[in-house]
């Protein structure tokens, strides 16, 4: 019942080729972006965990889920599409 979401990451060598001639560089840490992506209500029970302190459910996408990286990259691709290859590269 788990469907893998595939997102092909660009090759680092290709990204370096695209950076040739660039003058300005910046780094944005999107690590906490994962925690901004809500989990669909019907999928919340699939992201539960239990500790000695109780039973918990993730309401937002945590690290470690099978499809989390691909889902996040697809979201970033759609949000940043107008700027891709013009102003920025991401991976």
PyMOL Python script that loads the backbone (N, CA, C, O; Angstrom):
from pymol import cmd

cmd.read_pdbstr("""\
ATOM      1  N   UNK A   1       0.796  -1.190   0.000  1.00  0.00           N
ATOM      2  CA  UNK A   1       0.000   0.000   0.000  1.00  0.00           C
ATOM      3  C   UNK A   1       0.842   1.258   0.000  1.00  0.00           C
ATOM      4  O   UNK A   1       0.311   2.368  -0.019  1.00  0.00           O
ATOM      5  N   UNK A   2       2.165   1.085   0.021  1.00  0.00           N
ATOM      6  CA  UNK A   2       3.064   2.235  -0.040  1.00  0.00           C
ATOM      7  C   UNK A   2       3.529   2.440  -1.475  1.00  0.00           C
ATOM      8  O   UNK A   2       4.137   1.555  -2.078  1.00  0.00           O
ATOM      9  N   UNK A   3       3.240   3.596  -2.001  1.00  0.00           N
ATOM     10  CA  UNK A   3       3.651   3.938  -3.351  1.00  0.00           C
ATOM     11  C   UNK A   3       4.854   4.868  -3.262  1.00  0.00           C
ATOM     12  O   UNK A   3       4.769   5.933  -2.650  1.00  0.00           O
ATOM     13  N   UNK A   4       5.962   4.479  -3.859  1.00  0.00           N
ATOM     14  CA  UNK A   4       7.165   5.306  -3.805  1.00  0.00           C
ATOM     15  C   UNK A   4       7.048   6.475  -4.775  1.00  0.00           C
ATOM     16  O   UNK A   4       6.715   6.302  -5.947  1.00  0.00           O
ATOM     17  N   UNK A   5       7.324   7.651  -4.267  1.00  0.00           N
ATOM     18  CA  UNK A   5       7.316   8.878  -5.055  1.00  0.00           C
ATOM     19  C   UNK A   5       8.747   9.092  -5.527  1.00  0.00           C
ATOM     20  O   UNK A   5       9.658   9.219  -4.709  1.00  0.00           O
ATOM     21  N   UNK A   6       8.948   9.133  -6.827  1.00  0.00           N
ATOM     22  CA  UNK A   6      10.307   9.260  -7.348  1.00  0.00           C
ATOM     23  C   UNK A   6      10.574  10.687  -7.791  1.00  0.00           C
ATOM     24  O   UNK A   6       9.754  11.309  -8.466  1.00  0.00           O
ATOM     25  N   UNK A   7      11.710  11.181  -7.408  1.00  0.00           N
ATOM     26  CA  UNK A   7      12.181  12.491  -7.846  1.00  0.00           C
ATOM     27  C   UNK A   7      13.649  12.315  -8.177  1.00  0.00           C
ATOM     28  O   UNK A   7      14.456  11.993  -7.304  1.00  0.00           O
ATOM     29  N   UNK A   8      13.995  12.524  -9.431  1.00  0.00           N
ATOM     30  CA  UNK A   8      15.379  12.346  -9.847  1.00  0.00           C
ATOM     31  C   UNK A   8      16.191  13.584  -9.496  1.00  0.00           C
ATOM     32  O   UNK A   8      15.910  14.683  -9.972  1.00  0.00           O
ATOM     33  N   UNK A   9      17.185  13.391  -8.669  1.00  0.00           N
ATOM     34  CA  UNK A   9      18.065  14.494  -8.302  1.00  0.00           C
ATOM     35  C   UNK A   9      19.039  14.769  -9.443  1.00  0.00           C
ATOM     36  O   UNK A   9      19.488  13.839 -10.113  1.00  0.00           O
ATOM     37  N   UNK A  10      19.363  16.027  -9.665  1.00  0.00           N
ATOM     38  CA  UNK A  10      20.336  16.338 -10.718  1.00  0.00           C
ATOM     39  C   UNK A  10      21.729  15.859 -10.307  1.00  0.00           C
ATOM     40  O   UNK A  10      22.038  15.753  -9.120  1.00  0.00           O
ATOM     41  N   UNK A  11      22.552  15.577 -11.297  1.00  0.00           N
ATOM     42  CA  UNK A  11      23.932  15.195 -11.017  1.00  0.00           C
ATOM     43  C   UNK A  11      24.715  16.432 -10.592  1.00  0.00           C
ATOM     44  O   UNK A  11      24.562  17.504 -11.177  1.00  0.00           O
ATOM     45  N   UNK A  12      25.539  16.279  -9.587  1.00  0.00           N
ATOM     46  CA  UNK A  12      26.307  17.404  -9.055  1.00  0.00           C
ATOM     47  C   UNK A  12      27.198  18.002 -10.140  1.00  0.00           C
ATOM     48  O   UNK A  12      27.355  19.222 -10.201  1.00  0.00           O
ATOM     49  N   UNK A  13      27.781  17.171 -10.992  1.00  0.00           N
ATOM     50  CA  UNK A  13      28.638  17.681 -12.067  1.00  0.00           C
ATOM     51  C   UNK A  13      27.864  18.609 -13.000  1.00  0.00           C
ATOM     52  O   UNK A  13      28.399  19.623 -13.449  1.00  0.00           O
ATOM     53  N   UNK A  14      26.621  18.273 -13.290  1.00  0.00           N
ATOM     54  CA  UNK A  14      25.795  19.129 -14.144  1.00  0.00           C
ATOM     55  C   UNK A  14      25.514  20.464 -13.461  1.00  0.00           C
ATOM     56  O   UNK A  14      25.510  21.509 -14.112  1.00  0.00           O
ATOM     57  N   UNK A  15      25.281  20.430 -12.161  1.00  0.00           N
ATOM     58  CA  UNK A  15      25.046  21.673 -11.421  1.00  0.00           C
ATOM     59  C   UNK A  15      26.291  22.552 -11.430  1.00  0.00           C
ATOM     60  O   UNK A  15      26.191  23.768 -11.595  1.00  0.00           O
ATOM     61  N   UNK A  16      27.463  21.945 -11.255  1.00  0.00           N
ATOM     62  CA  UNK A  16      28.702  22.727 -11.294  1.00  0.00           C
ATOM     63  C   UNK A  16      28.910  23.351 -12.667  1.00  0.00           C
ATOM     64  O   UNK A  16      29.384  24.483 -12.767  1.00  0.00           O
ATOM     65  N   UNK A  17      28.563  22.627 -13.720  1.00  0.00           N
ATOM     66  CA  UNK A  17      28.670  23.194 -15.069  1.00  0.00           C
ATOM     67  C   UNK A  17      27.778  24.418 -15.217  1.00  0.00           C
ATOM     68  O   UNK A  17      28.166  25.393 -15.861  1.00  0.00           O
ATOM     69  N   UNK A  18      26.600  24.378 -14.636  1.00  0.00           N
ATOM     70  CA  UNK A  18      25.674  25.509 -14.725  1.00  0.00           C
ATOM     71  C   UNK A  18      26.154  26.699 -13.903  1.00  0.00           C
ATOM     72  O   UNK A  18      25.751  27.833 -14.161  1.00  0.00           O
ATOM     73  N   UNK A  19      27.002  26.454 -12.927  1.00  0.00           N
ATOM     74  CA  UNK A  19      27.521  27.541 -12.092  1.00  0.00           C
ATOM     75  C   UNK A  19      28.707  28.258 -12.723  1.00  0.00           C
ATOM     76  O   UNK A  19      29.141  29.297 -12.226  1.00  0.00           O
ATOM     77  N   UNK A  20      29.230  27.714 -13.806  1.00  0.00           N
ATOM     78  CA  UNK A  20      30.393  28.317 -14.450  1.00  0.00           C
ATOM     79  C   UNK A  20      30.070  29.756 -14.856  1.00  0.00           C
ATOM     80  O   UNK A  20      29.074  30.014 -15.532  1.00  0.00           O
ATOM     81  N   UNK A  21      30.911  30.669 -14.441  1.00  0.00           N
ATOM     82  CA  UNK A  21      30.733  32.077 -14.778  1.00  0.00           C
ATOM     83  C   UNK A  21      29.901  32.854 -13.772  1.00  0.00           C
ATOM     84  O   UNK A  21      29.787  34.074 -13.882  1.00  0.00           O
ATOM     85  N   UNK A  22      29.321  32.175 -12.798  1.00  0.00           N
ATOM     86  CA  UNK A  22      28.503  32.868 -11.796  1.00  0.00           C
ATOM     87  C   UNK A  22      29.401  33.677 -10.866  1.00  0.00           C
ATOM     88  O   UNK A  22      30.533  33.286 -10.582  1.00  0.00           O
ATOM     89  N   UNK A  23      28.883  34.800 -10.399  1.00  0.00           N
ATOM     90  CA  UNK A  23      29.664  35.685  -9.530  1.00  0.00           C
ATOM     91  C   UNK A  23      29.196  35.657  -8.080  1.00  0.00           C
ATOM     92  O   UNK A  23      29.999  35.856  -7.168  1.00  0.00           O
ATOM     93  N   UNK A  24      27.944  35.420  -7.863  1.00  0.00           N
ATOM     94  CA  UNK A  24      27.382  35.493  -6.516  1.00  0.00           C
ATOM     95  C   UNK A  24      26.821  34.134  -6.113  1.00  0.00           C
ATOM     96  O   UNK A  24      26.167  33.454  -6.902  1.00  0.00           O
ATOM     97  N   UNK A  25      27.089  33.763  -4.887  1.00  0.00           N
ATOM     98  CA  UNK A  25      26.623  32.486  -4.374  1.00  0.00           C
ATOM     99  C   UNK A  25      26.000  32.695  -3.002  1.00  0.00           C
ATOM    100  O   UNK A  25      26.431  33.556  -2.234  1.00  0.00           O
ATOM    101  N   UNK A  26      24.999  31.912  -2.710  1.00  0.00           N
ATOM    102  CA  UNK A  26      24.357  31.958  -1.410  1.00  0.00           C
ATOM    103  C   UNK A  26      23.863  30.553  -1.080  1.00  0.00           C
ATOM    104  O   UNK A  26      23.676  29.721  -1.968  1.00  0.00           O
ATOM    105  N   UNK A  27      23.661  30.312   0.174  1.00  0.00           N
ATOM    106  CA  UNK A  27      23.144  29.015   0.615  1.00  0.00           C
ATOM    107  C   UNK A  27      21.939  29.267   1.505  1.00  0.00           C
ATOM    108  O   UNK A  27      21.996  30.076   2.431  1.00  0.00           O
ATOM    109  N   UNK A  28      20.874  28.585   1.223  1.00  0.00           N
ATOM    110  CA  UNK A  28      19.672  28.673   2.044  1.00  0.00           C
ATOM    111  C   UNK A  28      19.448  27.295   2.657  1.00  0.00           C
ATOM    112  O   UNK A  28      19.367  26.296   1.942  1.00  0.00           O
ATOM    113  N   UNK A  29      19.350  27.247   3.950  1.00  0.00           N
ATOM    114  CA  UNK A  29      19.126  25.989   4.650  1.00  0.00           C
ATOM    115  C   UNK A  29      17.625  25.742   4.742  1.00  0.00           C
ATOM    116  O   UNK A  29      16.920  26.409   5.501  1.00  0.00           O
ATOM    117  N   UNK A  30      17.150  24.787   3.968  1.00  0.00           N
ATOM    118  CA  UNK A  30      15.719  24.469   3.934  1.00  0.00           C
ATOM    119  C   UNK A  30      15.375  23.281   4.829  1.00  0.00           C
ATOM    120  O   UNK A  30      14.324  22.659   4.677  1.00  0.00           O
ATOM    121  N   UNK A  31      16.262  22.980   5.749  1.00  0.00           N
ATOM    122  CA  UNK A  31      16.065  21.815   6.615  1.00  0.00           C
ATOM    123  C   UNK A  31      14.718  21.837   7.327  1.00  0.00           C
ATOM    124  O   UNK A  31      14.058  20.804   7.446  1.00  0.00           O
ATOM    125  N   UNK A  32      14.315  23.000   7.795  1.00  0.00           N
ATOM    126  CA  UNK A  32      13.055  23.075   8.533  1.00  0.00           C
ATOM    127  C   UNK A  32      11.843  23.166   7.610  1.00  0.00           C
ATOM    128  O   UNK A  32      10.704  23.195   8.077  1.00  0.00           O
ATOM    129  N   UNK A  33      12.083  23.211   6.315  1.00  0.00           N
ATOM    130  CA  UNK A  33      10.985  23.213   5.360  1.00  0.00           C
ATOM    131  C   UNK A  33      10.158  21.942   5.433  1.00  0.00           C
ATOM    132  O   UNK A  33       8.955  21.956   5.170  1.00  0.00           O
ATOM    133  N   UNK A  34      10.811  20.841   5.792  1.00  0.00           N
ATOM    134  CA  UNK A  34      10.081  19.585   5.940  1.00  0.00           C
ATOM    135  C   UNK A  34       8.928  19.754   6.920  1.00  0.00           C
ATOM    136  O   UNK A  34       7.842  19.212   6.716  1.00  0.00           O
ATOM    137  N   UNK A  35       9.169  20.498   7.963  1.00  0.00           N
ATOM    138  CA  UNK A  35       8.171  20.647   9.019  1.00  0.00           C
ATOM    139  C   UNK A  35       7.103  21.676   8.677  1.00  0.00           C
ATOM    140  O   UNK A  35       6.284  22.027   9.527  1.00  0.00           O
ATOM    141  N   UNK A  36       7.106  22.157   7.452  1.00  0.00           N
ATOM    142  CA  UNK A  36       6.070  23.074   6.987  1.00  0.00           C
ATOM    143  C   UNK A  36       5.078  22.370   6.062  1.00  0.00           C
ATOM    144  O   UNK A  36       4.057  22.950   5.692  1.00  0.00           O
ATOM    145  N   UNK A  37       5.368  21.138   5.692  1.00  0.00           N
ATOM    146  CA  UNK A  37       4.532  20.381   4.758  1.00  0.00           C
ATOM    147  C   UNK A  37       3.553  19.532   5.558  1.00  0.00           C
ATOM    148  O   UNK A  37       3.965  18.588   6.232  1.00  0.00           O
ATOM    149  N   UNK A  38       2.267  19.852   5.493  1.00  0.00           N
ATOM    150  CA  UNK A  38       1.295  19.075   6.273  1.00  0.00           C
ATOM    151  C   UNK A  38       1.088  17.675   5.695  1.00  0.00           C
ATOM    152  O   UNK A  38       1.200  17.458   4.489  1.00  0.00           O
ATOM    153  N   UNK A  39       0.791  16.753   6.569  1.00  0.00           N
ATOM    154  CA  UNK A  39       0.421  15.400   6.152  1.00  0.00           C
ATOM    155  C   UNK A  39      -1.089  15.390   5.955  1.00  0.00           C
ATOM    156  O   UNK A  39      -1.834  15.939   6.768  1.00  0.00           O
ATOM    157  N   UNK A  40      -1.534  14.764   4.876  1.00  0.00           N
ATOM    158  CA  UNK A  40      -2.982  14.666   4.651  1.00  0.00           C
ATOM    159  C   UNK A  40      -3.633  13.962   5.842  1.00  0.00           C
ATOM    160  O   UNK A  40      -3.074  13.004   6.376  1.00  0.00           O
ATOM    161  N   UNK A  41      -4.812  14.433   6.261  1.00  0.00           N
ATOM    162  CA  UNK A  41      -5.464  13.838   7.443  1.00  0.00           C
ATOM    163  C   UNK A  41      -5.613  12.319   7.362  1.00  0.00           C
ATOM    164  O   UNK A  41      -5.470  11.632   8.374  1.00  0.00           O
ATOM    165  N   UNK A  42      -5.897  11.790   6.180  1.00  0.00           N
ATOM    166  CA  UNK A  42      -6.068  10.339   6.067  1.00  0.00           C
ATOM    167  C   UNK A  42      -4.742   9.584   6.192  1.00  0.00           C
ATOM    168  O   UNK A  42      -4.740   8.370   6.398  1.00  0.00           O
ATOM    169  N   UNK A  43      -3.609  10.294   6.068  1.00  0.00           N
ATOM    170  CA  UNK A  43      -2.302   9.649   6.186  1.00  0.00           C
ATOM    171  C   UNK A  43      -1.664   9.815   7.565  1.00  0.00           C
ATOM    172  O   UNK A  43      -0.632   9.204   7.842  1.00  0.00           O
ATOM    173  N   UNK A  44      -2.255  10.621   8.422  1.00  0.00           N
ATOM    174  CA  UNK A  44      -1.693  10.843   9.762  1.00  0.00           C
ATOM    175  C   UNK A  44      -1.522   9.529  10.529  1.00  0.00           C
ATOM    176  O   UNK A  44      -0.481   9.350  11.163  1.00  0.00           O
ATOM    177  N   UNK A  45      -2.486   8.600  10.507  1.00  0.00           N
ATOM    178  CA  UNK A  45      -2.288   7.340  11.242  1.00  0.00           C
ATOM    179  C   UNK A  45      -1.083   6.528  10.754  1.00  0.00           C
ATOM    180  O   UNK A  45      -0.566   5.687  11.490  1.00  0.00           O
ATOM    181  N   UNK A  46      -0.640   6.772   9.529  1.00  0.00           N
ATOM    182  CA  UNK A  46       0.521   6.051   8.995  1.00  0.00           C
ATOM    183  C   UNK A  46       1.835   6.599   9.552  1.00  0.00           C
ATOM    184  O   UNK A  46       2.878   5.957   9.430  1.00  0.00           O
ATOM    185  N   UNK A  47       1.785   7.771  10.156  1.00  0.00           N
ATOM    186  CA  UNK A  47       3.002   8.414  10.665  1.00  0.00           C
ATOM    187  C   UNK A  47       2.961   8.514  12.194  1.00  0.00           C
ATOM    188  O   UNK A  47       3.376   9.518  12.771  1.00  0.00           O
ATOM    189  N   UNK A  48       2.465   7.480  12.825  1.00  0.00           N
ATOM    190  CA  UNK A  48       2.377   7.488  14.289  1.00  0.00           C
ATOM    191  C   UNK A  48       3.593   6.802  14.895  1.00  0.00           C
ATOM    192  O   UNK A  48       4.258   5.995  14.247  1.00  0.00           O
ATOM    193  N   UNK A  49       3.861   7.132  16.122  1.00  0.00           N
ATOM    194  CA  UNK A  49       4.924   6.454  16.851  1.00  0.00           C
ATOM    195  C   UNK A  49       4.574   6.442  18.332  1.00  0.00           C
ATOM    196  O   UNK A  49       3.759   7.231  18.810  1.00  0.00           O
ATOM    197  N   UNK A  50       5.203   5.542  19.023  1.00  0.00           N
ATOM    198  CA  UNK A  50       4.906   5.376  20.438  1.00  0.00           C
ATOM    199  C   UNK A  50       6.206   5.426  21.230  1.00  0.00           C
ATOM    200  O   UNK A  50       7.227   4.872  20.821  1.00  0.00           O
ATOM    201  N   UNK A  51       6.144   6.090  22.349  1.00  0.00           N
ATOM    202  CA  UNK A  51       7.268   6.111  23.285  1.00  0.00           C
ATOM    203  C   UNK A  51       6.734   5.682  24.644  1.00  0.00           C
ATOM    204  O   UNK A  51       5.541   5.412  24.788  1.00  0.00           O
ATOM    205  N   UNK A  52       7.580   5.621  25.607  1.00  0.00           N
ATOM    206  CA  UNK A  52       7.106   5.256  26.947  1.00  0.00           C
ATOM    207  C   UNK A  52       6.224   6.344  27.545  1.00  0.00           C
ATOM    208  O   UNK A  52       5.535   6.118  28.540  1.00  0.00           O
ATOM    209  N   UNK A  53       6.247   7.530  26.932  1.00  0.00           N
ATOM    210  CA  UNK A  53       5.436   8.648  27.417  1.00  0.00           C
ATOM    211  C   UNK A  53       4.073   8.731  26.743  1.00  0.00           C
ATOM    212  O   UNK A  53       3.213   9.495  27.182  1.00  0.00           O
ATOM    213  N   UNK A  54       3.866   7.957  25.685  1.00  0.00           N
ATOM    214  CA  UNK A  54       2.568   7.970  25.030  1.00  0.00           C
ATOM    215  C   UNK A  54       2.637   7.723  23.534  1.00  0.00           C
ATOM    216  O   UNK A  54       3.692   7.424  22.975  1.00  0.00           O
ATOM    217  N   UNK A  55       1.491   7.857  22.915  1.00  0.00           N
ATOM    218  CA  UNK A  55       1.297   7.636  21.485  1.00  0.00           C
ATOM    219  C   UNK A  55       1.211   9.004  20.812  1.00  0.00           C
ATOM    220  O   UNK A  55       0.491   9.885  21.283  1.00  0.00           O
ATOM    221  N   UNK A  56       1.946   9.183  19.708  1.00  0.00           N
ATOM    222  CA  UNK A  56       1.992  10.487  19.047  1.00  0.00           C
ATOM    223  C   UNK A  56       1.761  10.336  17.552  1.00  0.00           C
ATOM    224  O   UNK A  56       2.040   9.291  16.965  1.00  0.00           O
ATOM    225  N   UNK A  57       1.249  11.396  16.952  1.00  0.00           N
ATOM    226  CA  UNK A  57       1.017  11.438  15.506  1.00  0.00           C
ATOM    227  C   UNK A  57       1.675  12.684  14.941  1.00  0.00           C
ATOM    228  O   UNK A  57       1.534  13.779  15.486  1.00  0.00           O
ATOM    229  N   UNK A  58       2.394  12.504  13.842  1.00  0.00           N
ATOM    230  CA  UNK A  58       2.943  13.656  13.142  1.00  0.00           C
ATOM    231  C   UNK A  58       1.826  14.315  12.348  1.00  0.00           C
ATOM    232  O   UNK A  58       1.066  13.633  11.660  1.00  0.00           O
ATOM    233  N   UNK A  59       1.722  15.608  12.437  1.00  0.00           N
ATOM    234  CA  UNK A  59       0.754  16.371  11.648  1.00  0.00           C
ATOM    235  C   UNK A  59       1.442  17.023  10.448  1.00  0.00           C
ATOM    236  O   UNK A  59       0.788  17.440   9.492  1.00  0.00           O
ATOM    237  N   UNK A  60       2.769  17.102  10.514  1.00  0.00           N
ATOM    238  CA  UNK A  60       3.575  17.638   9.416  1.00  0.00           C
ATOM    239  C   UNK A  60       4.631  16.596   9.059  1.00  0.00           C
ATOM    240  O   UNK A  60       4.924  15.697   9.847  1.00  0.00           O
ATOM    241  N   UNK A  61       5.186  16.727   7.884  1.00  0.00           N
ATOM    242  CA  UNK A  61       6.121  15.731   7.378  1.00  0.00           C
ATOM    243  C   UNK A  61       7.445  15.760   8.150  1.00  0.00           C
ATOM    244  O   UNK A  61       8.133  16.781   8.158  1.00  0.00           O
ATOM    245  N   UNK A  62       7.800  14.657   8.791  1.00  0.00           N
ATOM    246  CA  UNK A  62       9.073  14.585   9.508  1.00  0.00           C
ATOM    247  C   UNK A  62      10.170  14.003   8.609  1.00  0.00           C
ATOM    248  O   UNK A  62       9.890  13.472   7.534  1.00  0.00           O
ATOM    249  N   UNK A  63      11.404  14.112   9.062  1.00  0.00           N
ATOM    250  CA  UNK A  63      12.489  13.389   8.403  1.00  0.00           C
ATOM    251  C   UNK A  63      12.246  11.904   8.597  1.00  0.00           C
ATOM    252  O   UNK A  63      11.632  11.498   9.583  1.00  0.00           O
ATOM    253  N   UNK A  64      12.719  11.103   7.677  1.00  0.00           N
ATOM    254  CA  UNK A  64      12.695   9.667   7.873  1.00  0.00           C
ATOM    255  C   UNK A  64      11.577   8.926   7.176  1.00  0.00           C
ATOM    256  O   UNK A  64      11.651   7.704   7.041  1.00  0.00           O
ATOM    257  N   UNK A  65      10.545   9.617   6.728  1.00  0.00           N
ATOM    258  CA  UNK A  65       9.501   8.919   5.981  1.00  0.00           C
ATOM    259  C   UNK A  65      10.033   8.569   4.596  1.00  0.00           C
ATOM    260  O   UNK A  65      10.832   9.315   4.030  1.00  0.00           O
ATOM    261  N   UNK A  66       9.599   7.457   4.060  1.00  0.00           N
ATOM    262  CA  UNK A  66      10.108   6.977   2.778  1.00  0.00           C
ATOM    263  C   UNK A  66      10.015   8.020   1.676  1.00  0.00           C
ATOM    264  O   UNK A  66      10.977   8.223   0.936  1.00  0.00           O
ATOM    265  N   UNK A  67       8.891   8.671   1.559  1.00  0.00           N
ATOM    266  CA  UNK A  67       8.687   9.608   0.461  1.00  0.00           C
ATOM    267  C   UNK A  67       8.951  11.065   0.821  1.00  0.00           C
ATOM    268  O   UNK A  67       8.727  11.951  -0.004  1.00  0.00           O
ATOM    269  N   UNK A  68       9.419  11.327   2.023  1.00  0.00           N
ATOM    270  CA  UNK A  68       9.618  12.714   2.453  1.00  0.00           C
ATOM    271  C   UNK A  68      10.592  13.484   1.564  1.00  0.00           C
ATOM    272  O   UNK A  68      10.264  14.600   1.159  1.00  0.00           O
ATOM    273  N   UNK A  69      11.770  12.953   1.238  1.00  0.00           N
ATOM    274  CA  UNK A  69      12.679  13.730   0.394  1.00  0.00           C
ATOM    275  C   UNK A  69      12.098  14.044  -0.982  1.00  0.00           C
ATOM    276  O   UNK A  69      12.212  15.171  -1.462  1.00  0.00           O
ATOM    277  N   UNK A  70      11.479  13.054  -1.614  1.00  0.00           N
ATOM    278  CA  UNK A  70      10.911  13.280  -2.941  1.00  0.00           C
ATOM    279  C   UNK A  70       9.739  14.254  -2.881  1.00  0.00           C
ATOM    280  O   UNK A  70       9.592  15.093  -3.769  1.00  0.00           O
ATOM    281  N   UNK A  71       8.917  14.158  -1.863  1.00  0.00           N
ATOM    282  CA  UNK A  71       7.791  15.081  -1.704  1.00  0.00           C
ATOM    283  C   UNK A  71       8.288  16.499  -1.506  1.00  0.00           C
ATOM    284  O   UNK A  71       7.760  17.435  -2.106  1.00  0.00           O
ATOM    285  N   UNK A  72       9.302  16.662  -0.668  1.00  0.00           N
ATOM    286  CA  UNK A  72       9.838  17.993  -0.411  1.00  0.00           C
ATOM    287  C   UNK A  72      10.492  18.573  -1.665  1.00  0.00           C
ATOM    288  O   UNK A  72      10.304  19.752  -1.968  1.00  0.00           O
ATOM    289  N   UNK A  73      11.250  17.766  -2.390  1.00  0.00           N
ATOM    290  CA  UNK A  73      11.900  18.259  -3.612  1.00  0.00           C
ATOM    291  C   UNK A  73      10.870  18.625  -4.673  1.00  0.00           C
ATOM    292  O   UNK A  73      11.056  19.604  -5.396  1.00  0.00           O
ATOM    293  N   UNK A  74       9.800  17.865  -4.780  1.00  0.00           N
ATOM    294  CA  UNK A  74       8.739  18.197  -5.729  1.00  0.00           C
ATOM    295  C   UNK A  74       8.080  19.515  -5.352  1.00  0.00           C
ATOM    296  O   UNK A  74       7.794  20.337  -6.222  1.00  0.00           O
ATOM    297  N   UNK A  75       7.841  19.720  -4.073  1.00  0.00           N
ATOM    298  CA  UNK A  75       7.263  20.981  -3.607  1.00  0.00           C
ATOM    299  C   UNK A  75       8.194  22.147  -3.910  1.00  0.00           C
ATOM    300  O   UNK A  75       7.752  23.171  -4.432  1.00  0.00           O
ATOM    301  N   UNK A  76       9.476  22.006  -3.589  1.00  0.00           N
ATOM    302  CA  UNK A  76      10.441  23.078  -3.850  1.00  0.00           C
ATOM    303  C   UNK A  76      10.554  23.357  -5.346  1.00  0.00           C
ATOM    304  O   UNK A  76      10.696  24.506  -5.765  1.00  0.00           O
ATOM    305  N   UNK A  77      10.490  22.304  -6.138  1.00  0.00           N
ATOM    306  CA  UNK A  77      10.544  22.465  -7.592  1.00  0.00           C
ATOM    307  C   UNK A  77       9.365  23.294  -8.086  1.00  0.00           C
ATOM    308  O   UNK A  77       9.535  24.161  -8.944  1.00  0.00           O
ATOM    309  N   UNK A  78       8.178  23.039  -7.556  1.00  0.00           N
ATOM    310  CA  UNK A  78       7.000  23.792  -8.003  1.00  0.00           C
ATOM    311  C   UNK A  78       7.026  25.234  -7.494  1.00  0.00           C
ATOM    312  O   UNK A  78       6.603  26.146  -8.205  1.00  0.00           O
ATOM    313  N   UNK A  79       7.515  25.449  -6.277  1.00  0.00           N
ATOM    314  CA  UNK A  79       7.570  26.802  -5.712  1.00  0.00           C
ATOM    315  C   UNK A  79       8.644  27.643  -6.405  1.00  0.00           C
ATOM    316  O   UNK A  79       8.434  28.824  -6.682  1.00  0.00           O
ATOM    317  N   UNK A  80       9.781  27.032  -6.679  1.00  0.00           N
ATOM    318  CA  UNK A  80      10.922  27.774  -7.216  1.00  0.00           C
ATOM    319  C   UNK A  80      11.033  27.735  -8.736  1.00  0.00           C
ATOM    320  O   UNK A  80      11.966  28.309  -9.298  1.00  0.00           O
ATOM    321  N   UNK A  81      10.105  27.072  -9.404  1.00  0.00           N
ATOM    322  CA  UNK A  81      10.188  26.885 -10.854  1.00  0.00           C
ATOM    323  C   UNK A  81      10.465  28.168 -11.635  1.00  0.00           C
ATOM    324  O   UNK A  81      11.287  28.134 -12.550  1.00  0.00           O
ATOM    325  N   UNK A  82       9.823  29.302 -11.325  1.00  0.00           N
ATOM    326  CA  UNK A  82      10.097  30.509 -12.121  1.00  0.00           C
ATOM    327  C   UNK A  82      11.558  30.970 -12.051  1.00  0.00           C
ATOM    328  O   UNK A  82      12.018  31.705 -12.925  1.00  0.00           O
ATOM    329  N   UNK A  83      12.275  30.547 -11.032  1.00  0.00           N
ATOM    330  CA  UNK A  83      13.646  31.020 -10.828  1.00  0.00           C
ATOM    331  C   UNK A  83      14.709  29.987 -11.175  1.00  0.00           C
ATOM    332  O   UNK A  83      15.897  30.305 -11.221  1.00  0.00           O
ATOM    333  N   UNK A  84      14.282  28.745 -11.420  1.00  0.00           N
ATOM    334  CA  UNK A  84      15.242  27.682 -11.688  1.00  0.00           C
ATOM    335  C   UNK A  84      16.015  27.965 -12.963  1.00  0.00           C
ATOM    336  O   UNK A  84      15.445  28.359 -13.981  1.00  0.00           O
ATOM    337  N   UNK A  85      17.300  27.763 -12.891  1.00  0.00           N
ATOM    338  CA  UNK A  85      18.240  27.928 -13.994  1.00  0.00           C
ATOM    339  C   UNK A  85      18.368  29.368 -14.466  1.00  0.00           C
ATOM    340  O   UNK A  85      19.139  29.640 -15.386  1.00  0.00           O
ATOM    341  N   UNK A  86      17.632  30.298 -13.861  1.00  0.00           N
ATOM    342  CA  UNK A  86      17.795  31.720 -14.164  1.00  0.00           C
ATOM    343  C   UNK A  86      18.542  32.381 -13.019  1.00  0.00           C
ATOM    344  O   UNK A  86      19.542  33.070 -13.222  1.00  0.00           O
ATOM    345  N   UNK A  87      18.036  32.156 -11.811  1.00  0.00           N
ATOM    346  CA  UNK A  87      18.634  32.764 -10.628  1.00  0.00           C
ATOM    347  C   UNK A  87      19.195  31.753  -9.647  1.00  0.00           C
ATOM    348  O   UNK A  87      20.098  32.077  -8.876  1.00  0.00           O
ATOM    349  N   UNK A  88      18.677  30.538  -9.664  1.00  0.00           N
ATOM    350  CA  UNK A  88      19.105  29.604  -8.628  1.00  0.00           C
ATOM    351  C   UNK A  88      19.113  28.167  -9.099  1.00  0.00           C
ATOM    352  O   UNK A  88      18.474  27.789 -10.082  1.00  0.00           O
ATOM    353  N   UNK A  89      19.866  27.389  -8.352  1.00  0.00           N
ATOM    354  CA  UNK A  89      19.910  25.936  -8.490  1.00  0.00           C
ATOM    355  C   UNK A  89      19.654  25.369  -7.105  1.00  0.00           C
ATOM    356  O   UNK A  89      20.034  25.979  -6.106  1.00  0.00           O
ATOM    357  N   UNK A  90      19.027  24.236  -7.037  1.00  0.00           N
ATOM    358  CA  UNK A  90      18.861  23.592  -5.732  1.00  0.00           C
ATOM    359  C   UNK A  90      18.931  22.099  -5.889  1.00  0.00           C
ATOM    360  O   UNK A  90      18.607  21.544  -6.939  1.00  0.00           O
ATOM    361  N   UNK A  91      19.365  21.452  -4.811  1.00  0.00           N
ATOM    362  CA  UNK A  91      19.375  19.991  -4.768  1.00  0.00           C
ATOM    363  C   UNK A  91      19.395  19.538  -3.339  1.00  0.00           C
ATOM    364  O   UNK A  91      19.407  18.336  -3.073  1.00  0.00           O
TER     365      UNK A  91
END
""", "prot")
cmd.dss("prot")
cmd.show_as("cartoon", "prot")
cmd.util.cbc("prot")
cmd.orient("prot")
